[in-house]
């Protein structure tokens, strides 16, 4: 083929949303090489603190402990969500952000959760604010 494989791309588009939990949502678009991790994509747009893999304590993979000065503590934690273009909505990846490889255009959402709002974690996605509610995709099967 003259121009390579039909769907081969050297860059992908990633929209990154960071919800600081105070109705302030930061949004930035980046282009990156396919295969970039969610953690590396976040590091492109924000100042982050994280704990690397610590398998000796049964913690496998990186855990984000702060974004732009908003740190985790007993009552706050960061979670990330993905909205892949071939998916119907936001979902919670079942891996740490350093293990989540982004291979196509997508949206990543980071949300600073308050432990008091723990029930909302399972219902609402990263763009939740007092003026906007967006739900996350859930599996209907019972296991």
N, C-alpha and C positions, 0 to 999 in steps of 0.2 A: 504494500500500500504506500502511496505517496506521502500521506500525512500521518502515518501511524495508525494505531487502533482507533476505532470509531469513538469510544468514550474515554480515551486516555486524556488526562488533563494534568498539567504541571502544577496548577494552583486550585485550591478550593475556597469557597466563600463561607465565612463563619460569622454569624451575628452573635455577639456576646452581650448578655444582659446581666447586670448585677443589682439585685434588690437588697438594699441596706436595711429594710424593715421599717423605715420611717417615711414611707411614701416617696422615697427618692430612688429612682431606678436609672442606673447608668447604662448606656447602650453604646457599643462600639462595633464596627465592622472591620474584619481583617481578612487578608488572603494568606493562605499558608499551603505548604506542601501536604498532599494526602498522607495520612498516617500520623499527623501531629496528635499529641495527647490532649485531653481536656485541660490538664494541669498546665501544659506548655502554652496552650491558647490563652488561658487566663493570665499567665505571666506576661503575655504580650501586651495586655491592656491595663494591668493593675499591679500594685505593689502587694505581693503575697508573702505570707508566712505559712510554712507547712512542716509537718513531721514526715521524714522519709520512711520507707519501709522498715519496720522493726519486727521481723518475724520471730525473734526470740520471745517477745511478749504476746504473740499470737495476733499481732496487728500487721496484716499483709497489705502493703501498698501505702502510698502517700495520703496524708490527711491534712486538709487545709485548716489552719488554725487562725488565720487572719487575712482580711482583704482590705487594703487601704485604711488600716488602723482599726477596723472593726474585728475584734478578737473574740475567740470562743472563751466561754467561762462556764460556770455551773448552770447558767440559765440561757445561754445562747450557743448556737452551733450553725455551721454552714452546710448546706446540701446543694448538690448540682443536679440539673435536669437536662435532658437532650430532646430536641425536636428535629428529627431527621426528615428530610424532604419527602421520603417515601413512607412516612408514618402519619397516622391521623392526629397526633397531638403530642403534648409533653409527656415524657416518661422518665422514671428514675432508673438510671443505669445501675446494673447490679455488679459494679466493680468500682475500684478506686479511680480517681481522676487521672492518675498516671498510667493506668492500664486501659483507659477508654481511648481507642484509636479512632480518629475522625477520618473517614475515607471519602466523604462526599459533602456537598453543601449542607449546612445545618445551622441550627440555633442552639446555643448553650445558655442556660440560665442558672445563675447562682443566687441563692436566697439565704439571708441571715434570719434564722428562725429563733423564736423565743420559746423556751421550754413550756411556758404556760399555754402556748398555742399549739401544742403537740398534735392535737386532733386535726388541725388544719394541714399538717404536713402530709397526711394521707389523702386529702381532698383537693387542695389548691396548689397550683403550680408556682413557678418562680416569679411571675409578674403580679401576684396577689398584692393588692393595696386596698385602702379604704374606698377607692373609687372604681376599682376594677377587680373582678374575680374571674380567674381562668382555672378550669379544672385540669387535672392530670389524667392521662389514660390509665385505666385499671383493667386488669384481667377479670373476667366474670366467672372463670372456672373456680370451683371449690376443690382444694387439694386435701 
